[in-house]
Each structure stands twice: as structure tokens, then as C-alpha cells.
Amino acid sequence: QQQQQQQQSTAIETAEKEGTQQQQGSSPTMMVTPNTVSFTNAITAWARCTRRDSPKRAEALLNRMHSLYEEGWEDVRPNKVSYNSVITAWARCKDRRGSAEKGEELLSRMYDFYESERAKLTEGGGADVVAEDIAGDLKPDARSWNAVINLVARSRDPRCAHRAKSLLDEMGRRYDEGDVELMPDALTFGAIINAYANSLEEGASDTAAQLLMHMESLYQLGFDDAKPTTFVYNACMNAFAKDPLILNNATNSGTLSRAQKAEQLLSSMEKRYQEEKDHRVM
């Protein structure tokens, strides 16, 4: 494994240097220069590498792209694919708490860069529609948000569930304001629900159930990616099982206990599979 990691590292470092070396040794008619795709491919290679310093190396390349772009290398402008690849690198890091903070930082940085580039285009006399079209490949998309929310939800921070839920709410706010690409998927909802289950907080199961109902509403509105899956149902039932309030078996005015709610979810799950034969729920 160590030899494999060393080979990966050597290949990546060679790819990083290749563009500069070829540029210096080529004639003007044979010029080969790195561009956004070149750097993004190298970042993706680091994201897939198993070395401990892979996330830092991926982010260093992103920083290098920014430096070159500021120096006038227009073809090396970072885009959302570049950023998403760095976020993926941090998502595979074992330091979950530090990775979550990095993910949030990168998401914020993406928006800052997008707003800056869009402002430059409009200040230069460009129409808003044209500016949006050119700067659009810098704007965080659903993949960016879902990846960061998952990072936060899986971190070991005591309030990771609440932090992830806040990001989900912000994502929904931006969607309501017109960014129609920002729709969370079942994996994102499931990660947050699972985080609430593992929080062991009193009443956490109530928030988990609300998130499940929100997913159902989105699915009924036509957002197929938000359809609850087996993992989501299991996470929600787990939230009921782990909620400290489950010890309170008293029922007032016909209110179901948390154990009864968990069984009710199981029945709903069975019924959905029998009716739809959807293997996402079985």
C-alpha cells in the first residue's frame, strides 16, 4: 500500500510540473500551458489518493489556481468543479471535525469568488444575464451544498446535527430566492436525521420526523431525489429509539409514544414497498 501511495504521489507531482516545464521548453507555436481542466484533474487525483496530506495538497493546488488567475492566467480560473473536488478530498479525511470546518470554509469562499467575478463583469458594462452566464460555473451547486452538509452531519462536533440543519435551511432559503439548482437529496436528509439520532438529545426524534415529513412533501411535489429511502427510514426509527424521552411512556390525549411512532414508520415503510415495489424502500 505504501508503494502504491508513493506511485500515486509521484504521478500527481509529475502532472503538476509538466505544464510549466513544457511551456518553458516549447517554441511559441508549440506552446502547452495548464488550464482549469489540467489543475482540476490534478486536484481530483489528490482527492482519490489515500495519503494523509491529500486534502492539503488538493487545496494547495486550488490556491495555486487563484494565484495564477490573479496574475493574469485567464485559462486557470477555478470553477465549481475545482472546488467540489477539494471538498471531496476533505470528505475523505479521517479528521471529521476539521474536515467539516474546511468544507464550510470552502463553500463560503466559493460564494465570495462567484460574487466577486460577477461584480467585475457587471461593472465592466456587461448585462446581468451575460455576467451570470459567464460566472455561473463558479456558483456553488447542489453537489457543493450536499457534500458540505454531509461533512458537517458526519463530524464529531456535539452540535453537528444543528449545524447541518442550519445549512439545509440556508440551502432552502436560496432555493426560494430563485436558485432552483439547490435541492437536497435523500442522502443529505439521511445524514442529518442520522446525526440527530446520534446526538442523544431529548426531543431529537421530533426534528428527525419533521425532516422526514419535509422529504415526503418534496417528493410529492415532484422532486424524486428527495424520496425517503431505507436508510432514511432506519435513521428516523433509530432517532426514536435513542431519544431519552422514549422512557416516558405516558400518553396525553391520544398522543403516540416514541416507540409507537417508530412502529408506525415501519408500517408505512412496508406499505410503500408493497404499493410501489421501489427497491429504495425495502
Number of C-alpha atoms within 10 A of each C-alpha: 7 9 8 11 13 13 12 18 18 12 13 20 14 12 17 18 11 14 17 13 12 15 15 12 11 11 10 9 6 10 12 17 16 18 16 19 16 14 23 25 17 22 30 19 19 27 26 15 21 18 16 12 13 22 26 16 20 28 23 14 19 24 13 15 24 16 14 15 16 12 9 10 16 13 14 23 20 25 22 21 22 24 24 26 25 28 27 23 27 28 24 18 20 11 13 19 18 16 24 28 15 21 27 20 13 20 21 13 14 21 15 14 17 20 16 12 18 23 16 13 18 15 12 10 9 14 12 14 10 13 19 20 11 13 20 16 14 23 19 23 20 16 17 23 23 24 23 29 30 21 28 32 29 22 23 17 16 13 14 23 28 18 16 28 21 13 18 21 12 13 22 16 13 15 14 11 9 9 14 12 13 21 22 22 19 19 20 23 29 27 23 29 33 25 28 31 25 20 21 18 14 12 18 23 31 16 19 28 21 13 19 23 13 16 24 16 14 19 15 12 10 10 15 14 15 24 22 24 19 14 19 25 24 18 26 30 26 19 30 28 19 22 23 16 17 18 12 9 12 10 10 8 5 7 10 14 17 25 16 14 18 22 13 14 17 15 11 13 18 14 14 14 14 12 8 9 12 11 9 11 19 15
